[in-house]
Amino acid sequence: MTPKVSRFLRDHAPATPCLVLDVDRVEENYRRLMAALPLARIYYAVKANPAAPVLERLVGLGSSFDAASWEEIEACLAAGSRPEGISFGNTVKKESAIRAAYAAGVRMFAFDSEAELRKLARSAPGARVYCRILVGNVGAEWPLSKKFGCELEMARELMILAGELGLDPFGLSFHVGSQQTRTDAYEAAIAKVAMLFTDLRDAGVKVRMVNLGGGYPVRYRSEVPEIDDFGAAIMGAMTEHFGNALPEIVIEPGRFMVGDAGVVSAEVVLVSRKAKDDPVRWVYLDIGRFGGLAETEGEAIKYAFRTPHDGEVDGPVTIAGPTCDSTDTLYEKANYRLPLSLDCGDRVELLATGAYVTTYASQAFNGFRPLAEHYV
Ligand SMILES: Cc1ncc(COP(=O)(O)O)c(C=O)c1O
């Protein structure tokens, strides 16, 4: 938790549940990433946290943006981004959204299928397009494999077709999975993309850009490699495979940029046991899966907790949200322990929750309002 977030919580005691996010930390993260990968152009993955103060700060720093929808493009434009600084990175787009983006001046689009490519040829003529390939997601705590990307052979054919359809076959992309904890995941993906680069060059298609996607991790309960380790592994692999004919390098960090800038402040609503002698207490918070903690699905992302009783004797807990849906149970198997003195009404903090929380909150499931947000 940054000192600014901690001061805000102390001085304002905002109603819970809420996210408090330090925008200066976002700037620090942007600068750290630039230092780790100085040759890469940063396209912030807006989906991680699309709040105006975040986007405006990043526009001021010269960031570009990876948008998943027309609505995210509008948010970037409203924050002051130039349309040329926006990539429409979702491989699944309504044609009306492509048309709107193109009319607004967006000229870079992702695809991973022929049908999508044909939509782009119709509705974004001449645009720069890049094909997403399937790569391994081993090491990712929030994998993105299978749903997006295509096999190399198909990508090769589609990139050739892109040129024939009057589009600019600009680049290739991949995503090694979010909260990727292994630097070698990027090395393997870069090797794969480099093979396709060569094949395409032999086929007369001069690809100029490699988009390494996101995945750069945040420290939750466990240590993760430093961003400089990712930078070194990535640049090592790029140089190994491309020599000094490096293509343009794009990265699309989401989680890394905003994750550790934010803290969710929540209230303990109930502490109970299912039997008198049950060693496991159930701790119910006023935020759960439907309040924005969607990444606790399968206990994939394991947030760290702070309580007013840290350091006291603790015991095993199951942690759950406040709604009447039993899937609104956050952690049952991940061996969470919380202080025995934790009680109803205590405030607890969930650390590093600046990414993928606010926009996952439901409108009013069980009547609960979406998560409140404070940007400091
Ligand atoms: C196309 C694309 N780029 C970038 C990201 C951001 O990934 P991360 O938050 O792991 O950096 C995502 C996440 O879903 C994505 O789908």
The ligand as a MOL file (V3000), in Angstrom:
LIG
                    3D

  0  0  0     0  0            999 V3000
M  V30 BEGIN CTAB
M  V30 COUNTS 16 16 0 0 0
M  V30 BEGIN ATOM
M  V30 1 C -5.0420 -8.3250 -25.8240 0
M  V30 2 C -4.6200 -8.0990 -24.4150 0
M  V30 3 N -3.5530 -7.3170 -24.1880 0
M  V30 4 C -3.1250 -7.0500 -22.9420 0
M  V30 5 C -3.7890 -7.5530 -21.8390 0
M  V30 6 C -3.2980 -7.1890 -20.4720 0
M  V30 7 O -2.7400 -8.2350 -19.8280 0
M  V30 8 P -2.0820 -8.0660 -18.3950 0
M  V30 9 O -3.0550 -7.3820 -17.5330 0
M  V30 10 O -1.7670 -9.4360 -17.9810 0
M  V30 11 O -0.8330 -7.2370 -18.5840 0
M  V30 12 C -4.8780 -8.4100 -22.0240 0
M  V30 13 C -5.5620 -9.0130 -20.8720 0
M  V30 14 O -6.5610 -9.6620 -20.9460 0
M  V30 15 C -5.3050 -8.6740 -23.3480 0
M  V30 16 O -6.3710 -9.4430 -23.5870 0
M  V30 END ATOM
M  V30 BEGIN BOND
M  V30 1 1 1 2
M  V30 2 1 2 3
M  V30 3 2 2 15
M  V30 4 2 3 4
M  V30 5 1 4 5
M  V30 6 1 5 6
M  V30 7 2 5 12
M  V30 8 1 6 7
M  V30 9 1 7 8
M  V30 10 2 8 9
M  V30 11 1 8 10
M  V30 12 1 8 11
M  V30 13 1 12 13
M  V30 14 1 12 15
M  V30 15 2 13 14
M  V30 16 1 15 16
M  V30 END BOND
M  V30 END CTAB
M  END
